[in-house]
Amino acid sequence: MPASRKHPTVAAAALGILLPLMSASLLAAEDRNTTGLPTYPHISRAIMDPVPRDTLGSKCIHYTADSPDPLDSVEAWYRHALQGAVESDVNQNSLYGDFFKLNGIRLTLGTDFVTVYRTANGRLTSIELFKCAGRGS
């Protein structure tokens, strides 16, 4: 095959590799934590909601992430990172009602809160950050 015919094939193959990588990096940028609350350093997946949502009577921006680290390690990290937060059981006034029995904590600072939990058979620790406007805002 002449060299002039190989170049379009090589260019198409390169685009086939580069376009998915570029779109993956754009998606990763959308999943950056913009709540202002601390991000646990060992996450495996993260999603930043594009718009605020109604949460427990407030408008909150929401960031969720998973970590392969043990629940107690992630809880300890957030206790240190959010000193002065009020700690409660994640199942108390649960966002999920009685649908799930979770193991974990909720840390509340003013109107903002963080939940760190695992389901009974979960392999990953879930982290949710809620940056909320006051009620009626």
C-alpha positions as CSV (number, residue, x, y, z in Angstrom):
1,M,0.0,0.0,0.0
2,P,1.4,3.4,-0.9
3,A,2.5,5.7,2.0
4,S,-0.1,8.3,1.0
5,R,-2.9,5.8,1.7
6,K,-1.6,4.8,5.1
7,H,-1.8,8.3,6.6
8,P,-5.6,8.7,6.6
9,T,-5.9,5.3,8.3
10,V,-3.3,6.3,10.9
11,A,-5.0,9.6,11.4
12,A,-8.4,7.9,11.8
13,A,-6.9,5.4,14.3
14,A,-5.3,8.2,16.3
15,L,-8.7,10.1,16.4
16,G,-10.4,6.9,17.5
17,I,-8.0,6.7,20.5
18,L,-7.8,10.5,21.3
19,L,-11.5,11.4,21.1
20,P,-12.6,9.0,23.9
21,L,-9.7,10.1,26.0
22,M,-10.5,13.8,25.5
23,S,-14.2,13.3,26.3
24,A,-13.3,11.3,29.4
25,S,-11.1,14.1,30.6
26,L,-14.0,16.6,30.0
27,L,-16.3,14.3,32.0
28,A,-13.8,14.1,34.8
29,A,-13.7,17.9,35.0
30,E,-17.5,18.0,35.5
31,D,-17.1,15.6,38.4
32,R,-14.8,18.0,40.3
33,N,-16.0,18.8,43.8
34,T,-17.3,22.4,43.8
35,T,-19.0,22.3,47.2
36,G,-16.1,23.8,49.1
37,L,-16.3,20.9,51.5
38,P,-13.2,18.7,51.7
39,T,-12.7,15.9,49.2
40,Y,-11.5,12.6,50.6
41,P,-8.1,11.9,48.8
42,H,-8.6,8.3,47.8
43,I,-11.7,8.2,45.6
44,S,-12.5,5.8,42.8
45,R,-15.5,7.5,41.2
46,A,-17.2,10.9,41.7
47,I,-20.2,12.7,40.4
48,M,-21.0,16.4,40.9
49,D,-24.7,17.3,40.4
50,P,-25.0,20.0,37.8
51,V,-27.7,21.9,39.6
52,P,-28.9,22.3,43.3
53,R,-31.5,19.9,44.5
54,D,-34.1,20.1,47.3
55,T,-32.6,18.2,50.3
56,L,-34.3,18.1,53.7
57,G,-36.0,21.5,53.1
58,S,-32.9,23.3,51.7
59,K,-31.4,23.8,48.2
60,C,-28.1,21.9,48.2
61,I,-25.4,21.3,45.7
62,H,-24.4,17.6,45.9
63,Y,-21.2,15.7,45.3
64,T,-20.9,12.0,45.7
65,A,-17.9,9.7,45.6
66,D,-16.8,6.2,46.3
67,S,-13.6,4.9,48.0
68,P,-12.2,1.5,48.3
69,D,-10.9,2.4,51.8
70,P,-12.5,1.0,54.9
71,L,-15.4,2.8,56.3
72,D,-13.7,3.6,59.6
73,S,-10.7,5.2,57.8
74,V,-12.9,7.5,55.8
75,E,-15.0,8.4,58.9
76,A,-11.8,9.2,60.8
77,W,-10.6,11.4,57.9
78,Y,-13.8,13.4,57.8
79,R,-14.0,13.7,61.6
80,H,-10.6,15.4,61.4
81,A,-11.3,17.5,58.3
82,L,-14.6,18.7,59.7
83,Q,-13.7,19.4,63.4
84,G,-16.6,21.0,65.2
85,A,-19.2,19.1,63.1
86,V,-22.1,17.4,64.9
87,E,-22.0,13.7,64.4
88,S,-25.0,11.4,64.1
89,D,-25.9,8.0,62.8
90,V,-26.4,8.2,59.0
91,N,-29.8,6.4,59.5
92,Q,-31.1,9.2,61.7
93,N,-33.4,11.4,59.6
94,S,-32.1,9.5,56.6
95,L,-32.4,10.9,53.1
96,Y,-33.1,7.3,52.0
97,G,-36.0,6.6,54.4
98,D,-36.2,3.0,55.6
99,F,-35.2,1.6,52.2
100,F,-31.6,0.9,53.2
101,K,-29.9,0.0,56.5
102,L,-26.6,1.8,56.3
103,N,-23.5,1.7,58.4
104,G,-21.9,5.1,58.8
105,I,-22.1,8.7,60.0
106,R,-23.5,12.1,59.1
107,L,-21.4,15.1,60.0
108,T,-23.3,18.4,60.1
109,L,-21.8,21.9,60.0
110,G,-24.5,24.6,60.0
111,T,-26.7,23.8,57.0
112,D,-24.0,21.7,55.3
113,F,-23.5,18.0,55.9
114,V,-21.4,15.0,54.9
115,T,-22.5,11.4,54.9
116,V,-20.0,8.5,54.9
117,Y,-21.5,5.0,54.8
118,R,-21.5,1.5,53.5
119,T,-24.4,-0.8,52.8
120,A,-24.4,-4.1,54.7
121,N,-22.9,-6.0,51.7
122,G,-21.1,-3.0,50.1
123,R,-17.5,-3.2,48.9
124,L,-17.0,0.6,48.6
125,T,-17.4,3.4,51.1
126,S,-19.8,6.1,49.8
127,I,-19.2,9.7,50.5
128,E,-21.8,12.4,49.9
129,L,-21.2,16.2,50.4
130,F,-24.1,18.6,50.6
131,K,-23.5,22.4,50.5
132,C,-26.8,23.9,51.4
133,A,-28.4,27.3,51.4
134,G,-30.5,28.0,54.5
135,R,-34.2,27.1,54.6
136,G,-36.3,29.4,52.5
137,S,-33.3,30.8,50.6
